[in-house]
């Protein structure tokens, strides 16, 4: 199992108003490949309700409410996508971990969740994860 960061969804579904650079376009295509593998059941992934909230906040304009709601329902109904609930004490712990690691609270939450679940790999384009020991960032 791998952790699935919010930015994978964002790269795949966001509709920018400008032309993408080559590296941005490559990331967009890679994000689509990852999500295609997940949707076919080839990958088992874990994310949190906080990360899905991040996706929702950013993609609501690109997808519109019907599209966004459809995406969220699809994600939540998939057997190979596990969505972890987050209690306030967990988020507090993530804020503290983020201070130690130099990560924002949501990235620290991903790290903490991965450590708790014994997950070492994360799908993310966020290079901040490269600084965290025992975490392998994909792609």
C-alpha positions in Angstrom: 0.0 0.0 0.0 1.1 3.5 -0.7 0.0 6.9 0.5 -1.8 9.1 -2.1 -1.1 12.8 -1.6 -3.7 15.4 -2.6 -1.5 16.9 -5.3 -1.9 13.7 -7.5 -5.6 14.4 -7.8 -4.9 18.1 -8.3 -2.4 17.6 -11.1 -4.7 15.1 -12.8 -7.9 17.1 -12.7 -7.0 20.8 -12.4 -7.7 22.8 -15.5 -5.2 25.7 -15.7 -5.9 28.9 -17.5 -2.5 29.0 -19.0 -0.3 26.7 -21.0 1.6 24.2 -18.8 5.4 23.9 -19.0 6.8 20.6 -20.2 7.5 19.4 -16.7 4.0 20.4 -15.5 2.5 18.6 -18.4 4.6 15.5 -17.7 3.5 15.6 -14.0 -0.2 15.9 -15.1 0.2 12.8 -17.3 2.0 10.9 -14.6 -0.8 11.8 -12.1 -3.4 10.5 -14.6 -1.4 7.2 -15.0 -1.4 6.8 -11.2 -5.1 7.4 -10.8 -5.8 5.1 -13.8 -4.0 2.3 -12.0 -5.8 3.0 -8.8 -9.2 3.1 -10.6 -8.5 -0.2 -12.2 -7.7 -1.7 -8.8 -4.0 -2.2 -9.6 -2.9 -0.1 -6.7 -4.0 0.0 -3.1 -3.7 3.4 -1.6 -4.4 5.3 1.6 -5.2 8.9 2.1 -6.9 11.0 4.8 -10.1 12.9 4.9 -7.9 16.0 5.3 -6.2 15.4 2.0 -9.5 14.8 0.3 -10.7 18.1 1.7 -7.6 19.7 0.2 -8.5 18.2 -3.2 -12.1 19.4 -2.8 -11.1 23.0 -2.0 -8.8 23.3 -5.0 -10.8 21.4 -7.6 -14.2 22.8 -7.0 -13.8 25.5 -9.6 -12.2 23.3 -12.2 -14.7 20.5 -11.9 -17.8 22.3 -10.8 -19.9 20.9 -8.0 -21.5 18.0 -9.8 -18.1 16.8 -11.1 -16.4 17.3 -7.8 -19.1 15.4 -5.9 -18.9 12.6 -8.5 -15.1 12.4 -8.0 -15.4 12.4 -4.2 -18.1 9.7 -4.2 -16.1 7.6 -6.7 -13.0 7.8 -4.5 -14.9 7.0 -1.3 -16.6 4.0 -2.9 -13.4 2.3 -4.2 -12.4 -0.8 -2.3 -8.7 -0.2 -2.9 -8.7 3.4 -1.7 -8.6 3.6 2.1 -9.5 7.0 3.6 -8.3 7.5 7.2 -10.3 9.6 9.6 -8.4 12.3 11.4 -9.1 13.2 15.0 -8.1 16.6 16.5 -5.4 15.1 18.6 -3.9 13.4 15.5 -3.8 16.8 13.7 -2.2 18.5 16.7 0.5 15.8 16.7 1.0 16.5 13.0 1.4 20.2 13.6 4.1 19.4 16.1 5.8 16.9 13.8 5.6 19.5 11.0 7.5 21.9 13.2 10.2 19.4 13.7 10.5 18.3 10.1 9.9 21.6 8.4 6.6 20.5 6.8 3.2 22.0 6.7 0.6 20.3 8.9 -1.1 18.3 6.1 2.3 17.0 4.8 3.2 16.1 8.4 -0.2 14.4 8.7 0.7 12.2 5.7 4.0 11.3 7.3 2.5 10.5 10.6 -0.3 8.4 9.0 2.3 6.5 6.9 4.4 5.8 10.0 1.4 4.6 12.0 0.3 2.3 9.1 3.8 1.1 8.2 3.7 2.7 4.8 7.0 3.8 3.3 6.0 5.1 -0.2 4.0 8.1 -1.1 2.7 9.2 -4.5 3.4 13.0 -4.4 5.0 15.7 -6.5 5.9 17.5 -3.3 9.7 17.4 -2.9 9.5 18.2 0.8 8.9 14.5 1.4 12.4 13.8 0.0 13.8 15.2 3.3 11.9 12.7 5.5 13.8 9.6 6.4 12.1 6.3 5.7 9.8 7.9 3.1 10.2 7.2 -0.6 8.4 9.7 -2.8 7.0 8.4 -6.1 6.9 8.9 -9.0 
